[in-house]
Amino acid sequence: MKDLFYYQDVMMQQFEAEVVSKGLENGRNYVVLSNTVFYPTGGGQPHDTGTLNDVQVVDVEKVGDEIRHYIEGTVDGAVYGKLNWQRRFDHMQQHAGQHILTAAFVELFNAPTVSFHLGAEQVTIDIAVEQLTEEQLIAAEARANEIILENRPIETKWVTEQELTSYNLRKEVAVTGDIRLVIIPNFDYNGCGGTHPTSTGQVSALKILGTEKMKGNVRVSFVCGQRVLAELGMRKKVLTEVAKQLSVPEAEAASALVKVLATQKNTEKALATAKDKLLQFEAHALIANHDTIVAEVLTQRSMQELQKLARMVVTEKPNGIALLATETEGKLQFVAARGEQVTISMKSVSTVVLPLINGKGGGNDQLVQGGGEILMTAEQLVAAMQKSCL
Ligand SMILES: [Zn+2]
């Protein structure tokens, strides 16, 4: 273990080794090498990728004592290996950032981390507390960035179980035998088998992006290093576009948006009031043009409008019946409503007309609505509805 290249020199990007054994696992070729810089998935850190003699290494896993390099092709004998360094260094930045942020939460609030996930976009830690305040998050982030800026060394040390007792570890170590400690002097002492840069400065920066409650813990999402710039770039692009659309400086985008949304709400209210007034006028006109039964075809109306209009008509005319139909979006739709002095049930209207249009509907004795296929004109539908009331 201690002799593995990625433990000997974490900054090593290429190496030479011998193929020790080969195998096939679930249709995937793998090789085991005499030594490697390829870090296998473990301790919350994803595996490395890269090449062996120009053959792609797509996955690296530790199975028993073997480190299996899953490759897209075959290699034999002596191999020259090369890491996808961008991916590995990113993992090192995120992983070291996690140590630092976790230690900051412990130092400031005695709030321990219970799990860690290094995702493709964001890193998360679950902290064993009911909640974290905005102030606590700001303080922990500031402390983490202070440690990064101080550019403290990140040291590793192999110790025995007996030697462990002389270190004040952040949490108990699960492994036995030789144990690898990752140490940021006077800040964090931690058993860890992952890869980290050699100094905190290489983490570059750490930014908390959000929190959510997770099974009694608080999950904190953050990014480090290059990912901070990538996040900033994405957010900058979005904010610039929002500010441009609102014609305000970026710093005023949020307050401008609040104003726009408030205006929109008021406009919607005013429009709804105006529409209701229009319908009221329409209802008066319908009543004026008809006798007891107000039967009418309307063009391109929503079901909601038909219902409102029918209700307005029979409210004004308690002895009347409103039979309204429209053809909209490839459907025939209708509403039938009765005034309070009328005794005939509107359900009898839908019983007669729904089969004519292969339709579906609902309602009660006072008002029914329905819709179906255009198997006749809206005028014919209204005529059928009218006939069913006579
Ligand atoms: Zn670690």
Residues whose N, C-alpha, C, O or C-beta is under 5 A from the ligand:
A	BS01	ZN	H95 C192 G194
